[in-house]
Amino acid sequence: MSDAIWMLSDDYSVVAEFYDYIVPYRDRQDVAFFVEQARRSGGPVLELGCGSGRILFPTAEAGIEIVGLDGAPAMLSVCRAKLARQPASVQARIELVEGDMRRFKLGRKFALVTLPFRPFQHLLTVADQLDCLAAIRDHLAERGRLIFDVFNPSLEFLTAPCPTESISEPPFTMPDGRKGQRYPRILARDLASQVQQVEILYVLTYPDGREDRVVERFPMRYFFRFELEHLLARGGFQMETVYTDYDRSAYGSKLPGELIFIAGKA
């Protein structure tokens, strides 16, 4: 048997180094959608929850000025290291800010504010959600747009017992030769508060056979379509479009699909 080191992460401090290599993150089909929306806006763009720059860098490479804000220092550290390796023209279009998406003051307006890959679902209470929307509205130009996505809840999944086994996903490989495997599962659901407790086990195997095991745990809020429409209205926004996929499929054409909202100031 190989030695194993167990680590618990709830702030991305451990998983940040291999986040970019995880297959469901690396291959997520939303990049072209957000880059095209940034092009249409003309910029500047504010991305909340920019993480390691998965959307941020392609947007800047497309010629759009973008500010990335994130509350996780470890993820921003990875992003800054990647930024230092970019051409000067790309570096000039990117600004990184450590901050809380519920309360930030950047002193400028943006043509587009985005929250790609569900950071809004880490806001567990209505008060936090409205605080975030208020901060966004304060930073949005008069004709600017807000675009964010959340997963569309499956009622069949939510009413089924929490799975006892983790799901095995495709393995990934790190530049240093480590092999990784990701095993997500839902530990518990609070149907009243619409919050799920998520656990993700990462097994990292070194070339010599040693193993690290990292357990990441976090709560995640889920939303229903019309709940979000009313929340946007309370926050001073007018919903323009909701898609179910990044190919701009109409809501309801694919189930459960995504909930991708585009809204402007009311």
Residue pairs with C-beta under 8 A, 6 or more apart in sequence:
2 205
2 209
2 210
2 211
3 210
3 211
4 210
4 211
4 212
4 213
5 211
5 212
5 213
6 213
6 214
6 215
7 14
7 212
7 213
7 214
7 215
8 214
8 215
8 216
8 217
9 15
9 214
9 215
9 216
9 217
10 216
10 217
10 218
11 72
11 74
12 19
12 72
12 74
12 75
12 216
13 72
13 73
13 74
14 74
14 214
14 216
15 200
15 202
15 214
15 216
16 52
16 72
16 74
16 75
16 77
16 78
17 78
18 172
18 174
18 178
18 180
18 202
18 204
19 25
19 51
19 52
19 75
19 78
20 26
20 52
20 54
20 78
21 172
21 173
21 174
21 180
22 169
22 172
22 180
22 182
23 169
23 170
23 171
23 172
23 182
24 169
24 182
25 54
25 117
26 172
28 54
28 117
29 246
30 55
30 116
30 117
30 149
30 246
31 54
31 55
31 58
32 246
33 246
33 247
33 248
33 260
34 55
34 59
34 114
34 116
34 147
35 55
35 58
35 59
35 62
35 64
37 112
37 114
37 145
37 147
37 262
38 45
38 59
38 62
38 64
38 66
38 112
38 114
39 62
39 63
39 64
41 64
41 111
41 112
41 144
41 145
42 64
42 111
43 64
43 65
43 66
43 110
43 111
43 112
44 64
44 65
44 66
44 67
44 108
44 110
44 111
44 112
45 59
45 64
45 65
45 66
45 67
45 110
45 111
45 112
45 113
45 114
46 66
46 67
46 69
46 106
46 110
46 112
46 113
46 114
46 139
47 55
47 56
47 59
47 66
47 67
47 68
47 69
47 113
47 114
47 115
47 116
48 69
48 70
48 101
48 113
48 114
48 115
48 119
48 132
48 136
49 69
49 70
49 71
49 101
49 115
49 116
49 117
49 119
49 122
50 56
50 68
50 69
50 70
50 76
50 79
50 96
51 70
51 72
51 75
51 79
51 117
52 75
52 78
52 79
52 82
53 68
53 78
53 79
53 82
53 83
54 116
54 117
55 114
55 116
55 117
56 66
56 68
56 79
56 94
57 82
57 83
57 86
57 90
57 94
59 66
60 66
60 86
60 90
60 93
60 94
61 90
63 93
64 93
65 93
66 93
66 94
66 95
67 94
67 95
67 96
67 97
67 106
67 110
68 79
68 94
68 95
68 96
68 97
69 96
69 97
69 98
69 99
69 101
69 104
69 106
70 76
70 79
70 96
70 97
70 98
70 99
71 98
71 99
71 100
71 101
73 98
76 96
76 98
79 96
80 96
83 91
83 94
83 96
84 91
86 94
97 104
97 106
101 115
101 119
101 123
101 132
101 135
102 123
102 128
102 131
102 132
102 135
103 131
103 135
104 135
104 139
105 135
105 138
106 139
108 139
109 139
109 140
109 141
109 144
110 139
110 140
110 141
110 144
111 141
111 143
111 144
111 145
112 144
112 145
112 146
112 147
113 136
113 139
113 140
113 144
113 145
113 146
113 147
114 146
114 147
114 148
115 147
115 148
115 149
116 148
116 149
117 149
118 149
118 150
118 151
118 220
119 148
120 129
120 132
120 148
120 150
120 223
121 150
121 151
121 220
121 221
121 222
121 223
122 218
122 219
122 220
122 221
123 129
123 132
123 221
124 193
124 195
124 219
124 221
126 231
129 231
129 235
130 231
130 234
130 235
133 231
133 232
133 234
133 235
133 236
133 237
134 235
134 236
136 146
136 235
137 235
137 236
137 237
137 265
140 146
140 265
142 265
143 264
144 264
144 265
145 240
145 262
145 263
145 264
146 237
146 261
146 262
146 263
146 264
147 260
147 261
147 262
147 263
148 260
148 261
149 258
149 259
149 260
149 261
150 222
150 223
150 228
150 258
150 259
151 222
151 256
151 258
151 259
152 225
152 244
152 255
152 256
152 257
152 258
152 259
153 222
153 223
153 224
153 256
154 255
154 256
157 256
158 189
158 191
158 222
162 185
162 186
162 187
162 188
162 189
163 185
163 186
165 185
166 183
166 184
166 185
166 199
166 201
167 183
167 184
167 185
168 181
168 183
169 181
169 182
169 183
169 184
171 179
171 180
171 181
172 179
172 180
172 181
172 182
173 179
173 180
174 180
174 204
177 206
177 207
178 204
178 205
178 206
178 207
179 204
179 205
180 202
180 203
180 204
180 205
181 202
181 203
181 205
182 200
182 201
182 202
183 200
183 201
183 202
183 203
184 198
184 199
184 200
184 201
185 198
185 199
185 200
186 196
186 197
186 198
186 199
187 197
187 198
187 199
187 217
188 196
188 197
189 195
189 196
189 197
190 196
193 221
194 221
194 222
194 223
195 219
195 220
195 221
195 222
196 219
196 220
196 222
197 217
197 218
197 219
198 217
198 218
198 219
198 220
199 215
199 216
199 217
200 215
200 216
200 217
201 213
201 214
201 215
201 216
202 212
202 213
202 214
202 215
202 216
203 211
203 212
203 213
204 211
204 212
204 213
204 214
205 211
206 212
223 231
223 259
225 242
225 251
225 259
228 259
228 261
229 239
229 242
232 238
232 239
232 261
232 263
233 239
233 266
236 265
236 266
237 263
237 264
237 265
237 266
238 263
238 264
238 265
238 266
239 261
239 262
239 263
240 262
240 263
240 264
241 261
241 262
242 251
242 259
242 260
242 261
242 262
243 249
243 250
243 251
243 258
243 260
243 262
244 250
244 251
244 252
244 253
244 254
244 255
244 257
244 258
244 259
244 260
245 253
245 254
245 257
245 258
245 260
246 258
246 260
249 257
251 257
251 259
